């Protein structure tokens, strides 16, 4: 034991013999927590890095410049529009679109145009450095065209302008993006006013009795149950009971609204609770009614917090897949929905579908879809933080 003025620490009446052990435990706990954080960050970096490496190639697509003939014969049989040696290289989806090209641009009729055409996914994957078994005859054509600058990678506009397709090189996110927007609009139109009004009633007007306590317990329980149960509820109530159209953004939005409501209610009540009672008392002192105090003073001050919670709830709903699978929003949807009553899919469900496809081209589209979805979710959460910082009032 260390001597201090010829005395040991144990001679000190205030000395705690377990102090050194507690310090050792604290150091071990600190090392353990730092190790866990490093491990979690390493896993996150690995996951994001792998996703970016796999997803970035999807934002490029291979095109080839060849002569295309537009006439009655080629419209009747689109394969005849190009030279025979290119027919196993060019995408079937692009050839099928020739009649639509002529319909949109009648001046193409009875002409031969040198244009950039979409190639199939095997050639596209070969151009991106992935192995694909291609016949030697076609391989020579590919290498010759690439050497001449007539076969190259370009920005994949199809990924953002087309819907889902069984032909990998012609598949995109457009229908899923529009379906997600329509679904989330329905979610917010239903969940936001109902959630805020419920929070205002429970926090400002309701008496503290068994009935309100029962409601509060159920709201807190709803925020914790698995999301797939909301899908079963949506299937039973909105589709089977009310007969609303299956796979539609209307049903999807209502189902996600049920899931988002508890989040909005809890966050809104917390925002209302953060407003000091002195604001309410000052309003009562001026002769205002309770409704006027809440409407004109409490609610505006709590609104930034309410918006933050609502945006976070919206982001949470946007990333959900399980409840939407139950109500059929994972169906094959090549065309964008025109209204909330038409069949649609959403981005998480589209990514889930692509993940189960066997072609290699869908692997990069799955990763690219995750990158787009993550970008939207991060943007929504960043918006919530910005709004909270900008409008937050500190008391």
C-alpha positions in Angstrom: 0.0 0.0 0.0 1.3 3.4 -0.9 2.7 5.5 1.9 1.6 9.1 2.4 3.5 10.8 5.2 4.4 7.4 6.6 0.8 6.3 6.6 -1.0 3.9 4.3 -4.3 4.6 2.5 -5.9 1.9 4.6 -5.3 4.1 7.7 -7.5 6.8 6.1 -11.0 6.5 7.7 -12.6 7.6 4.4 -10.7 5.1 2.2 -12.9 2.6 0.4 -11.1 -0.7 -0.2 -13.4 -1.5 -3.2 -12.5 1.7 -5.0 -9.7 0.2 -7.1 -12.0 -2.7 -8.2 -14.7 -0.2 -9.2 -12.2 1.7 -11.3 -11.0 -1.5 -13.0 -14.6 -2.4 -13.8 -15.2 1.1 -15.1 -12.2 0.8 -17.4 -13.3 -2.6 -18.6 -16.8 -1.3 -19.3 -15.4 1.6 -21.2 -13.3 -0.7 -23.4 -16.3 -2.9 -24.0 -18.5 0.0 -25.1 -15.8 1.4 -27.4 -15.3 -2.1 -28.9 -19.1 -2.5 -29.5 -19.3 0.9 -31.2 -16.3 0.2 -33.4 -17.8 -3.2 -34.3 -21.1 -1.6 -35.2 -19.5 1.1 -37.3 -17.4 -1.4 -39.1 -20.4 -3.5 -39.9 -22.3 -0.4 -41.1 -19.3 0.7 -43.3 -19.0 -2.8 -44.7 -22.8 -3.0 -45.5 -22.9 0.5 -47.1 -19.7 -0.1 -49.0 -20.9 -3.5 -50.4 -24.3 -2.0 -51.3 -22.7 1.0 -53.1 -20.2 -1.2 -55.0 -23.1 -3.5 -56.2 -25.6 -0.7 -56.8 -23.6 2.0 -58.7 -23.3 -0.1 -61.9 -27.2 -0.1 -62.1 -27.1 3.7 -62.9 -25.4 2.9 -66.2 -26.8 0.9 -69.1 -25.2 -0.4 -72.3 -26.4 1.0 -75.6 -25.2 0.2 -79.1 -25.4 2.4 -82.2 -26.8 0.6 -85.2 -29.1 1.2 -88.2 -32.8 0.7 -87.6 -35.3 0.5 -90.5 -38.9 1.8 -89.9 -41.5 0.4 -92.4 -44.6 -1.7 -92.6 -42.6 -4.9 -92.7 -40.5 -4.1 -89.6 -43.5 -2.9 -87.6 -45.3 -6.2 -88.3 -42.1 -8.1 -87.3 -39.9 -5.9 -85.2 -36.9 -8.3 -85.3 -36.5 -7.4 -89.0 -35.9 -3.7 -88.2 -32.2 -4.5 -87.5 -29.5 -6.5 -89.1 -29.7 -10.3 -88.4 -26.3 -10.4 -86.6 -27.5 -7.9 -84.0 -30.8 -9.7 -83.1 -29.3 -11.7 -80.2 -27.6 -8.6 -78.8 -30.3 -6.0 -78.9 -32.9 -6.0 -76.1 -36.3 -7.6 -76.9 -38.0 -4.8 -74.9 -36.5 -2.2 -77.2 -37.6 -4.0 -80.4 -41.1 -4.3 -79.0 -41.2 -0.6 -78.6 -40.6 0.2 -82.3 -44.4 0.6 -83.1 -44.7 3.1 -80.2 -41.7 5.0 -81.6 -43.4 5.3 -85.0 -46.7 6.3 -83.3 -44.9 9.1 -81.4 -42.8 10.2 -84.3 -44.6 9.5 -87.6 -41.7 11.0 -89.6 -39.7 7.9 -88.8 -41.8 5.9 -91.2 -40.1 4.5 -94.3 -36.7 5.7 -93.1 -33.5 4.1 -91.8 -32.0 5.8 -88.8 -28.6 5.3 -87.1 -29.6 5.3 -83.4 -28.5 4.1 -80.0 -30.5 1.0 -79.0 -30.7 -0.9 -75.7 -28.8 -4.2 -75.6 -29.8 -7.2 -73.5 -28.7 -7.8 -69.9 -26.1 -10.4 -70.8 -24.1 -8.0 -73.0 -24.7 -5.2 -70.4 -23.2 -7.4 -67.6 -20.3 -8.3 -69.9 -19.6 -4.6 -70.5 -19.6 -4.0 -66.7 -16.9 -6.6 -66.2 -19.1 -9.5 -65.0 -18.6 -12.9 -66.6 -21.3 -14.1 -68.9 -21.2 -17.0 -71.3 -21.5 -15.4 -74.8 -21.0 -17.1 -78.1 -17.7 -16.4 -79.8 -19.5 -15.0 -82.9 -21.5 -12.5 -80.8 -18.5 -11.8 -78.6 -16.5 -10.7 -81.7 -19.3 -8.3 -82.7 -19.4 -6.9 -79.2 -15.7 -6.3 -79.0 -15.6 -4.7 -82.5 -18.5 -2.4 -81.8 -16.9 -1.4 -78.4 -13.6 -0.7 -80.1 -15.4 1.6 -82.7 -17.1 3.5 -79.9 -20.5 2.2 -81.0 -21.1 0.1 -77.8 -20.8 2.0 -74.6 -22.2 2.6 -71.1 -24.6 5.5 -70.7 -26.7 6.9 -67.9 -29.5 4.5 -67.1 -32.5 6.7 -67.6 -34.7 3.6 -67.8 -34.2 3.0 -64.1 -36.1 6.2 -63.3 -38.6 6.3 -66.3 -39.8 2.7 -66.5 -41.7 0.4 -64.2 -41.0 -3.2 -63.4 -40.3 -5.6 -66.2 -39.5 -9.3 -66.6 -36.7 -8.2 -68.9 -33.9 -7.1 -66.6 -32.5 -4.3 -68.7 -35.9 -2.7 -69.1 -36.9 -2.6 -65.4 -37.1 0.5 -63.4 -38.4 2.2 -60.2 -40.9 4.7 -61.7 -44.1 2.8 -60.9 -42.8 2.0 -57.4 -41.8 5.7 -56.7 -45.3 7.0 -57.8 -47.0 4.2 -55.8 -44.9 5.2 -52.7 -45.9 8.9 -53.2 -49.6 8.1 -53.5 -49.5 5.7 -50.6 -47.7 8.2 -48.3 -50.1 11.0 -49.3 -53.0 8.9 -48.1 -51.1 8.0 -45.0 -50.4 11.6 -44.0 -53.9 12.9 -45.0 -55.5 10.3 -42.6 -52.9 9.9 -39.9 -51.7 13.5 -39.4 -55.0 15.3 -38.5 -56.3 12.3 -36.5 -53.0 11.9 -34.6 -52.7 15.6 -33.8 -56.3 16.0 -32.7 -56.1 12.9 -30.5 -53.0 14.2 -28.9 -54.5 17.6 -28.3 -57.6 16.1 -26.7 -55.7 13.7 -24.5 -53.2 16.3 -23.4 -55.3 19.4 -23.1 -58.9 18.5 -22.6 -59.4 14.9 -21.4 -59.9 14.2 -17.7 -57.5 11.8 -16.0 -59.8 8.8 -15.5 -59.8 5.1 -16.3 -61.2 5.7 -19.8 -58.3 8.0 -20.9 -55.8 5.8 -19.1 -57.1 2.8 -21.0 -56.7 4.8 -24.3 -53.2 5.8 -23.4 -52.2 2.2 -22.6 -53.6 1.0 -25.9 -51.8 3.8 -27.9 -48.5 2.9 -26.3 -49.1 -0.8 -27.0 -50.0 -0.1 -30.7 -46.6 1.6 -31.1 -44.8 -1.5 -30.1 -46.7 -4.4 -31.9 -45.2 -6.0 -35.1 -46.0 -4.1 -38.3 -47.3 -7.3 -40.1 -50.3 -7.3 -37.7 -51.4 -4.0 -39.2 -51.2 -5.7 -42.6 -53.6 -8.4 -41.4 -55.9 -5.7 -39.9 -55.9 -3.8 -43.2 -56.7 -7.0 -45.1 -59.5 -7.9 -42.8 -61.1 -4.4 -42.5 -60.3 -2.4 -45.6 -60.4 -5.2 -48.2 -62.6 -8.0 -46.8 -65.1 -5.9 -44.9 -65.3 -2.6 -46.8 -64.4 -4.1 -50.2 -61.7 -1.5 -51.1 -59.5 -2.3 -54.2 -56.7 -4.7 -53.3 -53.1 -3.6 -54.0 -54.2 0.1 -54.2 -52.4 3.1 -52.6 -55.7 3.8 -50.8 -55.6 0.5 -48.9 -51.8 0.8 -48.4 -52.1 4.3 -47.1 -54.9 3.5 -44.7 -52.9 0.5 -43.4 -49.8 2.5 -42.9 -51.9 5.3 -41.3 -53.0 2.8 -38.6 -49.3 2.0 -38.0 -48.2 5.6 -38.0 -51.0 7.0 -35.8 -49.4 5.9 -32.4 -46.0 7.5 -33.4 -47.7 10.8 -34.3 -49.9 10.8 -31.1 -47.0 10.1 -28.8 -44.6 12.6 -30.4 -47.4 15.3 -30.5 -48.2 14.8 -26.9 -44.6 15.2 -26.0 -44.4 18.4 -28.0 -47.6 19.8 -26.3 -46.2 18.8 -22.9 -43.0 20.7 -23.6 -44.9 24.0 -23.8 -44.6 25.7 -20.3 -47.8 26.1 -18.2 -47.0 29.8 -17.9 -48.2 30.2 -21.5 -51.5 28.7 -20.7 -51.8 30.6 -17.4 -51.1 33.9 -19.2 -53.8 33.2 -21.7 -56.3 32.4 -18.9 -55.3 35.6 -17.2 -56.2 37.6 -20.3 -59.7 36.0 -20.3 -59.1 33.5 -23.2 -61.0 30.3 -23.2 -59.3 26.9 -23.1 -59.9 26.4 -26.8 -58.5 29.8 -27.7 -55.4 29.2 -25.6 -54.7 25.8 -27.2 -55.5 26.9 -30.7 -53.7 30.3 -30.8 -50.8 29.7 -28.3 -50.0 26.1 -27.3 -50.5 24.4 -30.7 -48.4 26.9 -32.7 -45.5 26.6 -30.1 -45.7 22.8 -30.2 -46.0 22.6 -34.0 -42.3 22.2 -34.8 -42.2 19.1 -32.5 -45.4 17.8 -34.0 -43.9 18.2 -37.5 -40.7 16.4 -36.5 -42.6 13.4 -35.1 -44.9 13.3 -38.1 -41.9 13.3 -40.6 -40.2 10.6 -38.6 -43.4 8.5 -38.6 -43.7 9.1 -42.4 -40.1 7.9 -42.9 -40.9 4.8 -40.8 -44.0 4.0 -42.9 -42.1 4.5 -46.1 -39.6 1.8 -45.2 -42.2 -0.8 -44.3 -42.8 -3.9 -46.5 -44.5 -6.5 -44.3 -47.9 -4.9 -44.0 -48.0 -4.0 -47.7 -47.2 -7.6 -48.7 -50.3 -8.8 -46.8 -52.6 -6.4 -48.8 -51.1 -7.3 -52.1 -48.9 -4.4 -52.9 -46.0 -6.7 -54.0 -47.7 -7.6 -57.3 -46.0 -7.2 -60.7 -46.9 -3.6 -61.6 -45.3 -2.5 -65.0 -47.3 0.7 -65.3 -47.5 3.7 -63.0 -50.8 4.1 -61.1 -53.0 7.0 -62.2 -54.9 7.3 -59.0 -55.1 5.9 -55.4 -57.7 3.3 -56.6 -55.4 1.5 -59.1 -53.1 -1.3 -58.4 -49.6 -0.2 -57.3 -46.5 -1.2 -55.6 -44.0 0.7 -53.4 -40.2 0.9 -53.3 -39.6 -1.5 -50.4 -41.8 -4.1 -52.1 -40.2 -3.6 -55.5 -36.8 -4.1 -53.9 -38.0 -7.3 -52.2 -39.3 -8.6 -55.6 -36.0 -7.8 -57.4 -34.0 -9.6 -54.6 -35.8 -12.8 -55.5 -35.1 -12.7 -59.2 -32.4 -15.1 -60.6 -30.8 -12.8 -63.2 -27.6 -11.0 -62.1 -28.8 -7.7 -63.5 -31.5 -7.6 -60.7 -28.8 -7.9 -58.0 -27.4 -4.4 -58.9 -30.9 -3.1 -59.3 -31.8 -4.3 -55.8 -28.7 -2.5 -54.4 -29.5 0.6 -56.4 -33.1 0.6 -55.2 -31.9 0.3 -51.6 -29.6 3.3 -52.2 -32.5 5.4 -53.6 -34.7 4.4 -50.6 -32.0 5.1 -48.1 -31.4 8.5 -49.7 -35.1 9.4 -49.3 -35.3 8.2 -45.7 -32.1 10.0 -44.7 -33.4 13.2 -46.4 -36.7 12.9 -44.5 -34.9 12.4 -41.2 -32.5 15.3 -42.0 -35.6 17.5 -42.8 -37.0 16.6 -39.4 -33.8 17.6 -37.7 -33.6 20.9 -39.6 -37.2 21.8 -38.8 -36.7 21.0 -35.2 -33.5 23.1 -34.9 -35.0 26.0 -36.9 -38.3 26.4 -35.1 -37.4 25.0 -31.7 -38.1 27.4 -28.8 -36.0 26.9 -25.7 -37.5 27.9 -22.4 
